[in-house]
Amino acid sequence: MNINEIKQLTKGKQYNFLRDNEHLGKNIVLLGVTGSHGTGVNTKNSDVDIRGCATNSKREILLGKDFEKIEDKPTDTIVYSFPKLVRLLTKCSPGVIELLGLKKEYYLYISEVGQRILDNKKMFLTQKAIKSFGGAVTNQLKLIRSGKAKNIGKECSLLIRMYLIGLDIIEKGEIITYREKERDLLLDIRNGKYIDKNGNIMSEFFKIVQKYEDRFIHAKEITTLPKEPDWEAINDFISSVNEDIVCWQIPERYKEL
């Protein structure tokens, strides 16, 4: 399924919740295709993963309420509230920060507020990425070694993908979700090139893992990322968006998805 087919798919009944849910609809500010499609390693059987952000309503902001997220498991869609998204971004959460590094065509919708989030994405990049991505790859490696993974090739590919995205953040301060340069490697891993006829992972794969682990260790020692987020800048950003919502100063944010 290509991106145009995915865009057409989201217009169907199974995605009506994006238009009908009281917290979504006109409140959606950012929506993108993540997962295998977003990173460029999808196959014909790949699921469609959609992630996004919606602002709280004027009433919710004034009352200090937050819906946090809307999740639709049948379509593997999660839309975070603006405050929840910001909290996760300040932690450099791997599953969330990739939303800010998609190729342009993989965004299904970007409002004025959504564009402001994308324009300010470097504000969220700190050394917290070392802990978040380091923890993610450690947990992923444990899953792979445990023998409990249902699709070992897919999980191995995901491990390397997390290394790559994390390294770009720590080494260069960039979020690059679509892995064009490493696409062939990731697809080879996913398609079982490093799995023997008995279903065991070959030593060559773990040599690849070690290469990226060594690079990760070196990167965290020389990174120029700040240790902590610039909380004043982030709070100013949150305040600016919320003020615009309360004062009705945001342009029309919704169109048919």
Protein Blocks (a to p, Z undefined) as FASTA:
>chain_A
ZZklmmmmmmmmklmmmmmpmklmmmpcbdcdehjllnopacfkbccdddddddddfklm
mnopaehiacdfklopacddfklmmmmmmnopaklmmmmmccfklpfbdcfklmmmmmmm
mmmpcfklmmmmmmmmmmmmmmmmnopafblmlmmmmmmmmmmmmmmmmmnopacfblfk
lmmmmmmmmnopaccfkopacfklmmmmmmmmmmmmmmmmmocbdfbdcfklmmmmmmmm
mmmmmnopaccfbdcZZ
